[in-house]
Amino acid sequence: MAKRIIDLGVTKEMLTGDNFPEIKIADKCYVVDDRQNTWDKIQEAQNDEKLTPKEREDKVYELALGKSAFEEIKALNLPVTTYTFFSYCVMAAITGEDPKELQNMAKAQAKAKN
């Protein structure tokens, strides 16, 4: 019986920085690490009860963007609405979803709780 192989189409080149999703803020693009190991670490950070909500949020961004990129973005002192949308953009870059759809889903879930 022949062995069945299912090719995911992932090549070594796809795992390099040039193939990661990016988020553009002003005139600069920031690479988002969408690898599975990073996603697992993000999930751990989001569930870490020892961290405050702000510490958890910062940890997620540091994992996804790298510490120096995140520090640079924090220094921009973005408006609250932009920073909130930024959070959806980071998650969308990792999961392949549309950030506006994620934002709308979150709004719908918040309304459903009330």
C-alpha positions in Angstrom: 0.0 0.0 0.0 1.4 3.4 -1.0 2.1 6.0 1.7 -0.3 9.0 1.7 1.5 12.4 2.0 -0.4 15.6 2.4 1.7 18.6 1.5 0.8 21.8 3.4 2.7 23.9 0.9 5.0 25.4 3.5 8.5 26.0 2.3 11.6 27.0 4.2 11.4 30.4 2.5 7.9 30.9 3.9 9.3 30.8 7.5 11.6 33.7 7.0 10.9 37.3 8.0 10.0 38.4 4.5 6.9 36.2 4.6 5.5 37.2 8.0 2.5 39.5 8.1 3.1 43.2 8.8 1.2 46.0 10.4 1.7 49.5 9.0 1.7 52.5 11.4 2.3 55.8 9.8 5.2 55.2 7.3 6.7 52.1 9.0 5.8 48.5 8.8 6.2 46.2 11.8 6.6 42.4 11.3 4.2 40.2 13.3 5.4 36.8 14.3 2.5 34.4 13.4 4.3 31.1 14.1 2.6 28.4 16.1 5.2 28.6 19.0 4.6 32.3 19.3 0.9 31.8 19.3 1.2 29.2 22.1 3.3 31.7 24.2 0.7 34.4 23.5 -2.1 32.0 24.8 0.0 31.3 27.9 0.5 35.1 28.5 -3.2 35.8 28.1 -4.1 33.2 30.7 -1.3 34.1 33.2 -3.2 35.1 36.4 0.1 36.4 38.0 0.2 39.2 35.5 -2.1 42.3 35.5 -4.3 42.8 32.5 -1.9 45.5 31.2 1.2 43.3 31.8 -0.6 40.5 29.8 -1.4 42.9 27.0 2.2 44.2 26.8 3.5 40.6 26.9 1.3 39.7 23.9 2.6 42.6 21.9 6.2 41.9 22.8 5.8 38.3 21.7 4.0 39.2 18.5 6.2 42.2 17.4 9.4 41.9 19.4 10.3 44.1 22.4 12.0 47.0 20.5 9.2 47.3 17.9 6.6 47.3 20.6 8.5 49.9 22.6 8.7 52.0 19.5 4.9 51.7 18.9 4.2 52.6 22.6 6.3 55.7 22.2 4.1 56.9 19.4 1.4 57.5 22.1 -1.4 56.5 19.7 -5.0 57.7 20.4 -7.1 55.2 22.4 -9.3 54.3 19.4 -6.2 53.7 17.2 -4.5 51.6 19.9 -7.6 49.6 20.4 -7.8 48.9 16.7 -4.1 48.1 16.7 -4.8 45.2 19.1 -7.3 43.7 16.6 -4.8 44.2 13.8 -2.1 42.2 15.8 -4.5 39.3 16.4 -5.7 39.4 12.8 -2.2 39.3 11.5 -1.5 36.2 13.5 -4.8 34.4 12.8 -5.3 35.5 9.2 -8.6 37.1 10.0 -9.8 40.6 9.1 -9.2 43.1 11.9 -12.6 44.8 11.4 -14.4 41.5 11.6 -12.6 40.7 14.9 -13.5 44.1 16.2 -17.2 43.6 15.2 -17.3 40.1 16.8 -15.9 41.6 20.1 -18.5 44.3 20.0 -21.3 41.8 19.4 -20.0 39.6 22.3 -19.8 42.6 24.6 -23.4 43.6 23.7 -24.6 40.0 24.3 -23.1 40.1 27.8 -25.1 43.2 28.7 
